[in-house]
Amino acid sequence: MFRKTLLACAAALAFTAVACAPAAAAELIGSYNAWLSKADHYNSQGQRLTTAAAIIRQDRANFHKYGIQDPADESDSYFNNVNNRALLEQMLNDGTSDPGVLQRIVNGNVMIHVDIYRSRHHGDYVVVTLGDAADSGY
């Protein structure tokens, strides 16, 4: 009886380790810094964007498609693809960015650092942190 209980506990621990492994197995496939300016807070129709994902997506569209680049913006090879930009909201939801960071993106101009990860089990995702530059309002 004790042996069966011990084996069951060992199996449960092994399952837990496997279930938590995808986060550890993720591969960093790219990163960049960007200044999110007033231009990034509005879409191409002039409408104000209200989510961090939409603002970051617009920044990448401005950079790669429209040639609107802030001096601190860096290039990336991932979001130069329009299909990858379309996935940005889900990728941000799948990441672990602090909600306080996301709120500051929506409410002002900030420098961000974006890490892009690939996980075999959960797909690609991003983690967004604030960069070194001080933020400002409009």
trRosetta pair geometry for C-beta under 8 A, 3 or more apart (Angstrom, degrees):
i j d omega theta_ij theta_ji phi_ij phi_ji
1 4 5.9 -54 -152 33 31 110
1 5 6.6 29 152 -16 64 106
2 5 5.7 -57 -152 38 33 112
2 6 6.2 34 151 -20 67 108
3 6 5.6 -53 -146 37 31 113
3 7 6.3 31 154 -18 65 106
4 7 5.7 -53 -146 38 30 110
4 8 6.3 33 153 -21 64 106
5 8 5.6 -53 -147 35 31 113
5 9 6.4 31 153 -18 64 105
6 9 5.8 -53 -149 36 31 111
6 10 6.3 31 152 -19 64 106
7 10 5.6 -53 -146 37 32 113
7 11 6.3 34 154 -20 65 105
8 11 5.7 -53 -148 36 30 111
8 12 6.4 32 152 -20 63 105
9 12 5.6 -53 -148 35 32 112
9 13 6.4 32 154 -17 65 105
10 13 5.8 -54 -148 37 31 111
10 14 6.4 32 153 -19 64 106
11 14 5.7 -54 -147 36 32 112
11 15 6.3 34 154 -20 65 105
12 15 5.7 -53 -148 36 31 112
12 16 6.4 33 153 -19 64 105
13 16 5.6 -53 -148 36 32 112
13 17 6.4 34 154 -20 65 105
14 17 5.7 -53 -149 35 32 112
14 18 6.5 29 153 -16 64 105
15 18 5.8 -56 -149 38 31 109
15 19 6.2 32 153 -21 66 108
16 19 5.6 -55 -144 37 31 112
16 20 6.3 17 160 -9 65 110
17 20 6.2 -64 -146 44 27 102
17 21 6.4 50 150 -51 62 100
18 21 5.4 -36 -150 1 34 125
20 23 6.4 -45 179 28 64 110
20 24 7.2 50 133 -7 79 109
21 24 5.5 -69 -154 46 48 106
21 25 5.5 39 153 -21 83 114
21 121 7.9 96 91 -5 86 151
22 25 5.4 -63 -137 44 32 109
22 26 6.8 57 158 -50 63 85
22 119 5.0 64 178 -173 98 126
22 120 7.1 -132 -129 58 91 73
22 121 3.9 -93 -106 53 129 131
22 122 5.3 101 159 -11 144 108
23 26 6.0 -29 -162 -10 32 115
23 119 7.4 -21 -91 -110 31 139
25 119 6.4 96 90 -140 88 81
25 120 6.4 -49 127 21 129 103
25 121 7.2 76 70 3 131 109
26 117 4.3 18 171 177 122 126
26 118 6.6 157 -158 75 72 36
26 119 4.3 -40 -98 -79 87 91
26 122 7.9 -38 -86 51 107 110
26 125 7.7 -53 -135 45 140 105
27 117 6.5 145 71 -158 38 71
27 118 5.0 -21 60 60 94 91
27 119 7.6 167 15 -77 68 43
28 31 6.8 -11 -176 -39 112 108
28 115 6.0 -54 -132 -171 104 107
28 116 7.3 100 -160 73 60 53
28 117 5.8 -43 -96 -99 47 74
29 78 6.9 101 110 -78 107 128
29 116 5.4 -67 67 106 85 98
29 117 6.6 128 9 -131 87 21
29 118 4.8 54 -28 -13 133 110
29 124 7.5 -62 36 -124 138 107
30 76 5.4 95 164 -159 132 104
30 77 6.2 -145 -109 47 141 83
30 78 4.8 -166 46 -23 158 122
30 115 7.7 159 92 -159 49 45
30 116 4.2 3 63 48 90 123
31 76 7.6 -135 104 -111 13 114
31 113 6.8 10 -177 179 108 87
31 114 6.3 176 -149 91 61 56
31 115 4.7 -16 -101 -105 105 61
31 116 6.5 -162 -73 13 49 77
32 73 8.0 21 162 -174 118 61
32 74 4.3 -161 -159 87 94 108
32 75 6.8 -130 -120 90 136 23
32 76 4.2 -97 -31 -62 140 109
32 113 7.7 -173 96 -149 34 54
32 114 5.6 -5 57 55 75 99
33 72 6.5 -74 125 157 109 94
33 73 7.6 -161 103 -135 67 28
33 74 5.0 72 49 5 71 122
33 111 6.5 3 -176 -178 103 97
33 112 7.0 171 -152 88 57 47
33 113 5.3 -26 -99 -99 78 70
33 114 7.7 171 -89 16 28 74
33 131 5.4 81 -146 -99 109 140
34 56 7.7 121 71 -138 145 77
34 59 5.3 97 158 160 147 141
34 60 7.9 -77 -88 -68 164 68
34 63 7.4 -88 -121 -54 124 143
34 70 7.3 102 -170 49 70 116
34 72 7.1 126 -156 109 25 88
34 73 4.9 27 -129 -121 76 75
34 74 6.6 -112 -68 31 67 72
34 111 7.3 172 89 -151 35 56
34 112 5.6 -12 60 57 82 91
34 114 7.0 8 11 -3 109 115
35 70 4.1 -104 68 108 114 150
35 71 7.3 19 17 58 145 63
35 72 4.0 87 -29 61 116 117
35 73 6.0 -93 29 -55 80 72
35 109 7.0 18 175 179 87 97
35 110 7.7 -163 -150 104 55 28
35 111 5.3 -30 -99 -97 69 73
35 131 7.9 -79 -83 45 62 146
35 133 6.8 -10 -104 57 101 156
36 40 4.7 -111 -156 80 70 147
36 41 7.2 89 163 -54 97 84
36 55 5.8 49 -157 153 132 116
36 56 7.2 -57 -96 -87 126 59
36 59 5.6 -74 -109 -77 79 138
36 105 6.0 32 64 -149 169 84
36 109 6.0 -170 91 -145 69 54
36 110 5.5 6 45 55 109 67
36 111 7.6 -174 11 -87 76 22
36 112 6.1 40 -22 -5 112 113
37 40 5.5 105 53 6 58 100
37 41 7.7 -115 110 -7 40 93
37 70 5.0 151 -22 -78 127 133
37 109 5.4 21 -118 -128 43 116
38 41 5.7 -59 -156 30 39 114
38 42 7.3 14 157 -3 68 107
38 109 6.6 -44 -45 -74 64 114
38 138 5.5 89 -98 -126 114 97
39 42 6.7 -76 -159 42 33 97
39 62 6.2 111 129 -126 113 154
39 68 5.6 -131 148 160 148 138
39 70 7.8 176 44 -57 120 98
40 49 7.9 -65 142 36 58 139
40 55 5.5 72 140 -172 96 80
40 56 7.9 33 175 -90 124 23
40 58 5.1 143 -162 99 63 105
40 59 4.1 17 -133 -77 130 83
40 62 6.0 -103 -93 5 77 148
40 70 8.0 -53 -30 -25 120 123
41 48 6.4 -8 147 -148 91 73
41 49 5.6 -145 -170 43 48 96
41 55 5.6 -3 -102 -121 57 110
41 58 7.5 172 -60 77 11 149
41 138 7.9 -93 45 -83 157 117
42 46 5.7 -10 177 -148 124 34
42 47 6.5 153 -155 72 75 30
42 48 5.9 -43 -100 -97 77 43
42 49 6.5 -159 -92 -8 20 89
42 58 7.4 161 72 -178 30 159
43 46 7.2 -48 71 19 67 17
43 47 5.1 -3 37 55 107 87
43 49 6.0 114 -42 -62 85 100
43 54 7.6 -55 -68 174 104 111
43 58 6.0 -119 -99 -104 58 128
44 61 7.8 -89 -44 128 111 137
44 66 7.6 -176 -98 -74 112 143
49 54 4.1 -161 -165 117 119 120
49 55 5.0 164 101 -70 136 72
49 58 6.0 -142 -37 -16 158 144
49 106 8.0 -125 112 -129 80 76
50 54 6.9 35 47 46 47 143
50 106 6.5 36 -171 -148 43 117
51 54 4.5 91 61 6 89 103
51 55 7.0 -159 92 -6 46 86
51 89 7.3 35 118 -118 142 107
51 102 7.9 -20 -173 179 66 109
51 106 6.7 -37 -133 -94 16 116
52 55 5.7 -60 -149 39 33 111
52 56 6.1 29 157 -16 69 108
52 92 6.7 -178 99 -175 105 156
52 97 7.7 -147 117 116 155 152
52 101 7.8 70 -125 116 155 74
52 102 3.9 -101 -23 -153 154 82
52 103 7.7 -60 -54 -46 118 23
52 105 4.1 76 -122 77 96 138
52 106 5.7 -79 -63 -49 71 87
52 128 7.1 -176 159 75 131 161
53 56 5.9 -56 -144 39 29 107
53 57 6.1 31 155 -20 64 109
53 88 5.4 155 -167 122 91 96
53 89 3.9 88 157 -104 154 70
53 92 4.6 -149 -92 30 103 150
53 93 7.7 -14 -70 -35 143 82
54 57 5.6 -54 -145 38 29 114
54 58 6.3 31 154 -21 64 105
54 89 7.3 21 -55 -80 64 108
55 58 5.7 -51 -146 35 30 110
55 59 6.5 37 151 -23 62 102
55 105 5.6 171 74 154 144 105
55 106 6.7 -167 -18 -95 144 53
56 59 5.5 -47 -151 30 34 117
56 60 6.7 30 152 -15 64 103
56 88 6.1 -164 95 174 106 138
56 92 7.1 134 46 -73 146 137
56 105 7.1 -17 -50 -173 93 147
56 112 7.2 -66 -105 74 107 163
56 114 7.1 122 -157 -84 131 140
56 128 6.9 -100 -89 -97 151 147
57 60 5.9 -58 -154 37 32 107
57 61 6.4 30 150 -16 67 106
57 85 5.3 111 -151 -177 89 91
57 86 8.0 79 -143 -87 131 25
57 88 4.5 180 -81 53 100 153
57 89 7.2 -27 -44 -45 135 79
58 61 5.5 -53 -144 40 35 111
58 62 6.0 41 153 -23 67 103
59 62 5.7 -52 -148 35 28 113
59 63 6.3 26 153 -18 63 108
59 73 7.4 -167 179 -118 103 121
60 63 5.6 -52 -144 38 33 112
60 64 5.9 5 167 4 69 113
60 76 7.4 -48 -125 47 109 119
60 79 3.9 -60 -161 144 144 138
60 80 7.9 -124 180 -69 100 37
60 85 5.4 -167 97 -111 129 112
60 88 7.3 175 25 -78 143 147
61 64 6.5 -66 -130 52 24 90
61 65 4.9 -23 -170 26 67 124
61 66 6.4 47 139 -3 75 105
61 82 7.9 58 -107 -116 92 79
61 85 6.1 100 -64 -165 86 158
62 65 7.3 -35 -76 53 10 83
62 66 5.0 -47 -136 55 46 117
62 67 7.8 -79 171 58 57 21
62 68 3.8 -64 -172 69 101 105
62 69 7.1 162 131 -70 94 47
63 66 7.9 42 13 51 15 76
63 67 7.9 38 -165 -110 24 18
63 68 7.1 -78 -66 72 37 59
63 69 5.3 76 -120 -96 73 89
63 73 5.5 -158 -103 169 121 142
63 75 7.1 175 163 -107 126 60
63 79 7.9 60 67 102 122 114
64 79 6.5 -160 -21 118 145 79
64 80 4.5 -179 -132 -123 138 64
64 85 7.8 -148 48 -59 139 135
65 82 7.4 65 -74 -85 127 99
69 73 4.7 -130 -162 58 86 140
70 73 4.7 112 56 -26 75 104
72 111 6.2 -58 132 -116 153 109
72 131 7.9 156 159 109 136 164
72 133 6.7 -50 -115 -28 170 152
75 80 7.6 19 -170 -63 93 116
76 79 5.4 46 83 28 121 93
76 80 6.9 -168 89 -28 65 86
76 114 7.6 -45 -69 81 155 120
76 116 7.3 112 -170 -13 137 140
77 80 6.1 -42 -149 12 35 120
78 81 7.1 -70 169 25 38 102
78 84 5.5 -147 161 161 74 157
78 116 5.1 -164 -2 -174 171 175
78 124 8.0 173 -160 -169 133 148
79 84 5.4 -133 -106 105 47 115
79 85 5.2 85 -158 -78 88 83
79 88 7.2 42 -116 -79 118 116
80 84 7.9 33 50 50 41 129
81 84 4.2 75 77 7 103 108
81 85 7.0 -174 92 -10 53 82
82 85 5.5 -51 -149 34 37 114
82 86 6.6 44 151 -26 65 101
83 86 5.6 -48 -154 28 35 116
83 87 7.1 31 150 -17 62 104
84 87 5.7 -57 -156 34 39 111
84 88 7.5 70 144 -56 61 79
84 124 7.9 -33 -142 91 98 159
85 88 5.6 -15 -166 -28 44 117
87 90 5.4 -62 -170 49 69 109
87 91 5.4 72 132 -30 90 108
87 124 7.1 66 126 74 141 115
88 91 5.4 -60 -142 40 31 114
88 92 6.2 31 160 -20 68 105
88 126 7.2 -4 -148 7 72 141
89 92 5.9 -55 -149 35 29 109
89 93 6.5 28 152 -16 63 107
90 93 5.5 -55 -148 38 34 112
90 94 6.2 31 154 -18 67 108
91 94 5.8 -57 -146 38 30 110
91 95 6.6 34 152 -27 62 106
91 116 7.8 -8 178 -132 139 83
91 123 7.9 -113 -101 122 78 106
91 124 5.7 -25 -116 114 114 86
91 125 4.9 173 -161 -130 69 44
91 126 4.7 59 139 1 109 93
92 95 5.7 -52 -149 27 33 114
92 97 6.4 -29 -164 14 85 135
92 102 7.8 113 173 -106 126 122
92 125 7.7 159 -64 -163 15 78
92 126 5.6 -25 -84 63 60 107
92 128 6.7 -3 -128 -8 100 122
94 122 6.3 163 -168 154 128 116
94 123 7.0 -58 -162 76 173 100
94 124 8.0 109 77 102 145 41
94 125 3.8 -117 99 -108 109 123
95 117 7.6 133 -106 29 97 116
95 125 4.4 167 -66 159 76 107
95 126 4.9 -66 -51 81 148 44
95 127 4.5 -171 -171 -78 125 58
95 128 7.1 98 104 -1 153 74
96 127 5.6 -7 51 -114 77 106
97 101 5.5 -108 176 72 97 128
97 102 5.8 101 122 -52 122 102
97 126 7.6 8 -42 112 119 80
97 127 5.7 166 -66 -154 77 54
97 128 4.4 13 -108 48 136 83
97 129 7.2 -151 -128 -64 85 51
98 101 4.4 93 69 -1 91 104
98 102 7.2 -165 94 -5 50 83
98 129 7.7 60 14 -112 105 68
99 102 5.4 -54 -148 38 40 114
99 103 6.2 43 153 -22 70 103
100 103 5.7 -51 -147 35 31 112
100 104 6.6 32 154 -19 63 104
101 104 5.8 -56 -152 35 31 110
101 105 6.7 37 149 -23 64 102
101 112 7.8 104 177 -119 111 102
101 128 6.1 175 130 109 133 93
101 129 6.3 -88 -125 -133 156 37
101 130 5.5 -146 -129 -39 102 91
102 105 5.6 -48 -154 28 35 116
102 106 6.8 33 151 -17 64 103
102 128 7.2 96 -79 78 76 130
103 106 5.8 -54 -153 34 35 111
103 107 6.2 14 157 -5 68 116
104 107 5.9 -69 -139 48 31 101
104 108 6.3 -44 -176 44 68 100
104 110 5.5 72 135 -56 105 155
104 130 6.7 -3 84 -86 147 126
104 135 6.1 -92 176 -98 115 174
105 108 7.9 -111 -142 56 11 58
105 110 5.8 -96 -97 43 56 130
105 112 6.7 24 -98 -68 113 133
105 128 7.5 2 -56 142 146 144
107 137 7.6 -48 150 -112 78 82
108 135 5.0 91 109 163 127 113
108 136 6.1 -167 179 95 118 28
108 137 4.8 -75 -118 -98 108 48
108 138 7.2 -138 -128 -33 65 64
109 135 6.1 166 86 -160 56 73
109 136 5.1 -12 58 63 108 77
109 137 7.1 119 13 -160 87 4
109 138 7.2 123 -26 -81 103 52
110 130 5.9 -69 175 -132 125 97
110 131 7.4 148 157 33 79 87
110 133 7.6 156 -167 84 48 94
110 135 4.1 -17 -95 -106 82 113
111 130 6.7 81 79 -176 69 68
111 131 3.2 -79 126 61 104 123
111 132 6.4 -38 90 49 146 48
111 133 3.7 100 -18 41 140 106
111 135 7.4 -137 11 -79 68 73
112 128 5.5 -15 -170 -166 125 100
112 129 6.9 144 -159 78 71 38
112 130 6.2 -62 -106 -116 59 39
112 131 5.6 -103 -53 -20 4 97
113 128 7.3 152 77 -155 49 51
113 129 5.0 -16 59 65 99 90
113 130 7.4 29 13 108 86 12
113 131 5.0 124 -37 -81 87 82
114 126 5.5 -17 -167 -166 98 122
114 127 7.4 152 -154 76 50 46
114 128 5.3 -15 -101 -102 76 77
115 126 6.6 150 78 -156 50 64
115 127 4.8 -7 56 55 104 96
115 129 7.9 29 -4 4 101 101
116 124 6.6 -2 -178 -171 91 108
116 125 7.9 171 -153 90 52 32
116 126 5.4 -27 -100 -99 62 84
117 124 6.7 161 87 -153 51 59
117 125 5.4 -16 62 63 100 77
117 126 7.2 167 17 -92 79 31
117 127 7.0 43 -11 -7 117 99
118 123 7.7 -69 -147 172 61 32
118 124 5.2 -27 -101 -96 66 78
119 122 4.3 8 91 48 135 87
119 123 6.3 3 61 48 87 23
119 124 7.4 170 21 -84 71 27
119 125 6.9 5 4 10 114 106
122 125 6.8 -11 118 -25 111 124
130 135 7.4 -65 -149 -48 125 118
